[in-house]
Amino acid sequence: LDVTLSPNPALTFRTIGGILDFYLFMGPTPENVVQQYTEAIGRPHMPAYWSLGFQLSRWGYGSLDVLKETVDRMEHYDIPYDVQHFDIDYMERRLDFTYDKVNFAGLPEFMKDLKKKGKHNVVILDPFITKDEEPGTYRPYELGQEMGVWVNNSDGITPAVGQAWPPGDSVFPDYTNPRTAEWWTQLCLEFKDVLDYDGIWIDMNEPSNFMRGQYPGCADNEINNPPYIPSISDRSLAQKTLCPDSKTYLGDHYNTHSLFGWSQTEPTFNVVQQATGKRAFVLSRSTFVGSGKHGGHWLGDNFSQWKDLRRSVVGILEFNLFGIPYIGADICGFNYNTTYELCLRWMQLGSFYPFSRNHNAEGNSEQDPAVFGDAFAKISRATLRIRYSLLPYLYTLFYESHVHGGTVVRSLMHEFTSDQETHGIDTAFLWGPAFMIAPVLEEATRSVTVYFPEAQWFDYYTVLPSAWKKNYATVSAPLSKIPLYIRGGYILPQQAPATTTTESRLNPFGLIIALDEQGKASGSLFWDDGDSIDTIEKENYFLAKYTFSKVSGSI
């Protein structure tokens, strides 16, 4: 199926067959459409409060000593930082459910130390298992073989064999098979006793395979080579994945390919809750319709380029429409070496992604916000402290998304639909209805052109009302600042920031009251313990609704 959007507006569907079911969501507002869509596909999950804190990751720390140095300099500069991710270099020879006892000797104790400091740990797991370890030495493969959990070749009997990160050849778990969920659950529970994780990051789950199809190659038939192939990598459905005629529990891989990550997400969500006894954190590279019910997403392997910084705004807006509001991009870029200015501007923008994580690839320079020196660290700290102070507002937006199914981040068009000028704006965005972020997206730029729709807008830093309404304005944006605005008519809950959410949640609350032209404002605050399972369903929470009127002068 190939779908093309044209500006008429029109959608063009090209398909070689099958049945198309169309669902129409009538709105009438954009927010109503997303609410109706997630009512059909499943509401977004409620994230743990700690997962809204800043997160640090790197593929290529290489050793626990390097990671410790990174953590130490983050602490030296007092940069807010809640979560440490562990990419595949923590593993022994890139084998799932292991850790490198030489380069990462002491990792279990280090993770426990981070937890004592109020931080949380997320480990990566890949969806391919080597079959070529010495017999009796690698239980994940042997248990999977015994339970029959692999994707099979077209004969439906022999496991599909490809190549991926682990040494030797790999097989691929079929998460559409209930037995695979049992296998995965058992291994993840056992791994919790080895490394005390709080969340699991599931990567490469398209599924990724370093070949074109599995051994010995894909047969020349109509499933593997259909009469029409969209403009995809190498014009091959098997490129860097498995042959379409491979067999899964639910049918041909041709039909279930896009469900691989989706089918892995729910059992991972369930086992993280089972293992931790707390709300699950699951981050998946591959998603499908409904994935937001059990996980979040990042925008994949981006590049340390200004165009990727700019595109990330579009990506976070899109995934909020898709019902996956827990979304972000790799801050400072994944591939290539970043630059001082690009990374600084990306730290400023990334401080306002719902999922805020700095991450880069093996072989590239370190790019954590503490590595560039005093000035960079000071600016990053100040911007992240704004994020942390507004986390009660962000958390309340996630509550509303979980219960009512709307967006957390939205475009200006979303709120000001009748204003045609907002329809093409994808360089600024809103948290909920009330907080506008207008990032610098171009190199060597010290100002931003911002469109102010018809409302009262207040500069976040000066609290002064802007003179602009339904107009463009060029606003100052020195290296130390990302322009931020609050919409009149709204009350935003806030809390004194700290270096972790564990600490900040104990701090005093406040309210930002931004009046509209009638001298009125309203807002709400959702609050619970931040990580218990199903607090909303069990009604174990606090919900306040605030209104203010200049006439009465009371709240």
N, C-alpha and C positions, 0 to 999 in steps of 0.2 A: 504494500500500500504506500503510495506517495501522495502527500498532501501539500498543496501550494496555496499560500495566502497572497491575494493581490489587493491593491488599494481600492478596488471598485466600490465597496468591499465585496470580495468573493472568496470562497474556498473551492479549490478544484481537487477532487479525489480521483486518483488513477489506481485501479486495482485489477489484478488478473483473475479475480473471482471471489467467492465467499459472500457472506451476508453482512450487511452494514446496518447496525442499529443506531439510530440517532436519538439523543436525549437533548431536549431544549430547556434551558433554564431562563425564565422570563424576567428575572430581576424584580423591579425595573432598574434598580441602581447596580453599579458594578459590584458593590459589597454584597448586595442581595444575591447576585449571580454566584459568587464564590460560596456564600452560605448554603445556597440550594445545591450546588455541586458537591460540597463536602457532606451534605446530608445524604447524598446518594452514595458517595464513595467511602465515607468514613471521616469523622472529624480528626483534626490534628491531635497528636498526643500532648499531654501537659508535661513540659520539660522540668527537670529538677532545677532549682534556683541556681545551684552552683554552675550549671552548664551555661548560664548566661554571663558568667565571668570570662575574662580573657584567657585564651588557651595558647600554649606553646608546643611546637612540634618541629621535628627535623628528621628527614631521612638522611642519615649520615653523621650522626653524633659519633658513631664508631666505637665509643667506649663510654663506660659510666663516668670516668674521670672528666671527659669533655662535657658531658651532661651536667655534672656537678658544678663545673666552672660556670656554665650558663645560668644555672639556678642561683648560684652565689652572686653573680653580677646583677641579676634581676632583683635580688633581695637588697643588694648594695644601693641600687637606685630607687628602691621602694616602689617599683612599678607594679600596679595591680595585676594579679596573675593567679588564676584558680586551678587550672588544669594542665597537666603534663601528658602529652601523647608519646607513645612508643611505637615507632615505625619498625619495619622488618629487620633493621640492623640489631634489635635487641634479641633476635632469635638465634638459635644455634643453626648455622648453615641455612637459614631461611625456612626452617621447618616449623609449621604451626604447632602450638602447644609445647614449645621448648623455650629456653632462654640460654644465651651465650654465657657459659660459666667461666669463661676466660676474660673476654673484653667487658662483660657486664657482671663480673663477680660481685656479689653483694646487692644485686638488683632487688630481690625481695625485701631486704631490710631498708633499702633506700626508698622504695615505694611506701613502706610503712612510716618512715620518717616524714615524707611529704604529707601523708595523711595527718600526722600529729601536728603539722603546721597549718592544718585547715585546708590543704589542697586535695585534689582528686586525680586519679590516674586512669588513662584510657589506653588499652592495648589494641594493636592491629592484628587481625586474623585474615588470612587469604583463603579463597575457596578451592584450592587445589592441594592435593596430598601426594607426596612422592610415593612411588610403589617400589623403589629400588634400594631401600635401606636393608641392612643385613636382617634376615628373618629373626623374629623375636626381639627386635630392638626398637621398633617404631609402632606403638600401639594404635595411633589414629588410623593408620592404613589397615592394620590387621583386624581391628574391630569393624571398620567399615566394610572390609572384604567379607567378613563373617556375616554381617547384617545385610549385605547386598544393597549398598546405598549409592552406587555410582551411576552417573549417566552412561548409557550403553551405546555401543555401535548400532548400526542399522539392523543387525540381527536380533537386537533386544536382549542379548545374553552376555556378550563379552564387553568389559568396560572400555569406554573410549579413553585412549591414552594420548596425551599431548605433552608439551613442555612449558614450564613456567619458572618461577623463582627457585624452587628447591632443586638440589642436585638430582640427576637422573631424570626419569620420565614421571609424569603426574597423571593422576585420575581426578575426576571432578564429581563432587557430591551432588546428588539430585535432590534439591530441597523441596521439590513438589511431592516427594515421597515421604509419607508420615514416618517411616523407619529412619529416614535421614535426620528428621527433627529429633528423634530419640537419641541417635548417635551423637549429634551435635550438642545436645543438652548434656549428655553424660560427660563429654570431653570438656565442655566449658565449665561445668561444675567442678570437675577435678582440677582444672587449671587455676580456678580461684584459690585453691589451697597452695598453689605454687607461687602465683603472683596475685597480690591483693588488689585486683582491678575494680574500678567503679563503673566502667563503661567499655563497650567493644566497638571498634572501628572496623567495618567490613569493606574491604577494598577489592579491586580486580574482579568484581562479581557480575561481569556482563554475560557469560564468564570470559575472562581473558586467557588466551592461549598463545604462545609465542610462534605458532605455526599457522599455516592456512589449513584449517581442519586438523583432525587427528591422524595418527598413523593408520593406514599407509597412504592417506590422501582421500579426498571425497570422490565417490562414484559419480560418473556422468549420468545424472538422471534429472527429471523435471523438478524434484524438490531442491536438489543442490544447485541446479542451474535453471531457474524458472524463466519463462519467456520475457519477463520484465524485471529489471533490477534497478532500484533507485540509485541516485548518485552518491554511493557510499564508498568507503575505503576499498580501493583496488577493484571496484565493481564486482565484489565477491562477497556473498553472504557468509562464507567460511573464514574470511580474512581475520586473523588474530583471534579466532574463536573456534567452536566445534562445527562439524558438518551439520547442515540443516536436517539430514535424515537420521541423525543420532536419536536414540530413544530415551525419553524421560517417562516418569510415572504417569504424567498427564497426556503424553502423546509425543509426536515428533518435535525435536528441538526447533524446527522451522516455526512451530506454533508457540513454543514456550520460551524461546530465547529471551524475549524482553521481560519475562517473569522471573528470571533467575535471581536477580538481586532482591526483587519484591518477595519472592518465596523464602529467601534467607533472612529477611528482616524480622518477620514476626517471631520465628523460633529464637532468634538472637535476643529480641526484646524480652521474651518470656523467660529465657534462662538468666539474663542479667538481673531481672527482678527476683528470680528464685535464688540466685547466688548471693546477691547483695542484701536482699530483704528491703530494698529501697527502689525508688523510681528508676526506670531504665534509661540509660544513655546508649543509643545506637546510631552510628553515623555510617551511611551507605553510599558508595559511589554510584551504584546502579539503582534506579528507582523506576516505579511504574505508577499507574493510577491507584491511589489508596496507600502509597508507601508512607505518607505523613502520619498515618494512624499509629505507626510503630517506630518511626525513625526520622532522623534529619538527613541532610545532604550537604555536600560542598560541591562547588562548580567544577571540580576535576582538575586535571593537571594544566594549570594556566602558565603563563610566561611573565617574567619580570620585564614587562613592557607597558608603556603608558596606555596603549590601546586596550590591554587586558584590564587595567585598572578601571577604565571607563566602561568596558563591557560588563564588568561585575555588577554595576548598578542595574543594568537590564536583567541580568540573571537573578538577582535577589527579588526583583519585582515579579518576574515570571513565576518563580517557584512559590511565591505567596498566592498567585492565582491558581497554581496547581494543587493547593492544599498541603504544601510542604513549607510552612513558614519558618521552620528552624533551618536556616540556610545561610551560607557565607561562601566567600572565595578565599583561597590561600593568600593571606596578607603578605605583601611585598613580592609575590610571585613564586611559583614552584620551580619552573625551569629557568635556566640562565642565572647569571649573577645580577642582583639588584644594584641600584645606586642609592646614594644617601638621600637625595631629594625624592626619588620615586618611592622609596621605602617609607620615608617620613609622611608623605601625602597619603600613602596606602594605610599606614598605621592610623592616620586621622579618619579616613573613610571607614576602615575596618573596625574602628571602635564603635561603629554604629551598624555593622552587620548583626542580624539576630544571633548568628553563630560566628564568633569573633576569634579566629585562629591564625597565627603566623606560622607558615610551614614552607619548607623548601626541599629541594632534591639533593641527592647524593652528588658530591663533587662540586657543589656550589658554595660560595662564601657564606659564613654565618650571617644571619639577618635578624636575630632577635633584637628587640628594641633597646637592649642594654649594651649592644656590641659597638655602637657607633659613637659612644662618648657622652659627655655631660649634657650638651645642648639638646641632642636628639632624645636622650632619656627623659629629660625634663619636659619636653613637649609631649612625648608619648604618655608620660605619667599624668600630665594635666588633662589630656584628652580622655584617657581611660577613666580618670576620676570623675569626669562628667558622665561617662557611661554608667559607672557604678552608682553615682548619685541618683540616676534616673532608672535604675533597675526595678524599683517598685512599680513604676509606670509600665516598663517593658513586660514585667511579669504579669501585670494586670491585663495587658493586651494578649498575652498567651492564654490566660484564663478565658478571656472572651472568645478567642479563636477556638479553644478546645470545646467550649460550651455551645457557641453559636456558629462556629465554622468560618469566620471571616479571615481577613488578612491581618498580619502584624505590621509588615512594611507595605506601603501602598504608594501609588503614583499620585501626583497632584490631580490628574484627570479623575482618579477614583473618587476624590472628595468634591471636585469642582467640575462635574461632568458637562454642565451647560456652557462652560467657558471653553470655547474652541482652542484658545491659545494653550491650554494645558495638555491637549491631546498628543502633542509631539514631544513633550518634555520627558526625557529619560536621563537627565543629568543631575536632578535633585529628587529627593524622595521624602516620604513622611513615615514616622513611627505613629501608627494609629491615625487619628484625625488631626492631631494637635502639634506635632513636633517636626519641623522641617530641617533636613540636612542638605546643605548645598556645597558639596566637596569641590576642591580643586582637582581637576582631571587632566591638566596639561602641564608640560614641563616649563620651568622658568616663568611661572605665572603667579602674580601676587594680588590678583583680584578675580572675582567671579561675577558673571552676569546672572542674576537671579530673577525669576518671574514671581511676583507676589499676586496670587489670585485675590478676588474681592473678599477681604476679611481684614480684621485688625491683626497686625503681626508685630511681635516684640522681639528685639534682638536679645538672644539668650545671655550675652555677656554684659550688656549695659542695662538691660531690662527697659530700654527706651522703646516707645512705639515707633515703627517705621513710618516714613512719610508716604510710602508707596502703596498703591492699591490698584489692582488690575493693570499692572505695569511692570516693565523690566527696570532693573536698577543694577548698576555696577557697584559691588560692595568690596571693601578691602579684605584681603586674605593673605596676610604675611605668612611666612613659613611656620610661624608658631600657632596658626589659627585655622580652624575649619568653621565657616559661617553656619550658624545655627539660629533657628527662629521658632518662637512659640506663637501659636494661633490664639487670638482672643476668643473668649467664650468657654475656655477649658481650664480645668484644675488638674495639675499633674502632681501625683505623690512623689516625694523624693526622700532620700535617706543619706546621712553623712557617709561618704565613701571610706573604704579601707583597702588594704592590700589583698584581702580575700573576701569572698561573700560570707564565709564563716564568721569573720569579724564584723563586716559591714551590717549584717543582719541584726547585730546587737546595738547598733547606733541609733541616735534620735531621728525621728521622722520629721518631714516638713511638707508644706504644700506650696506649689507655685500657682498662684491665682492670676490668670491672664483674662482681663475683662473684655467683653465685646463692646460694641458701640452703645448698647443699652445698659452697660454697667453690670452685666451678669456673667456668670461662669458656672460650669458644672464638671464633675469628673467622678472617678471611683478608684478604690484601692481594693485589690484582692490580696489576702495574706493567709498563709498556712505555714507549716513547719519547713516547707521547701523541698522535701524529698521523700515523704511517705507516699505509699501507693494509694491511689484512688481517694484522696482527701475530698475531692469535689463530690464524687459519687456517694461517699460516706457522710457528707455534709460536715466535715471537720475542718472548717475554715472561717475566716472573718471577711466580710464584704461590706465596705462602706461606700455610700454614695453621697457626694458632696454637692451642694449648690451654694452660690453666693450671689447676693444682690446688693448693689451699691446703695439702693434705696433703704434697705433694712440695715445694711452694714454688718450683717451677721452671716456665719457659715453653718 
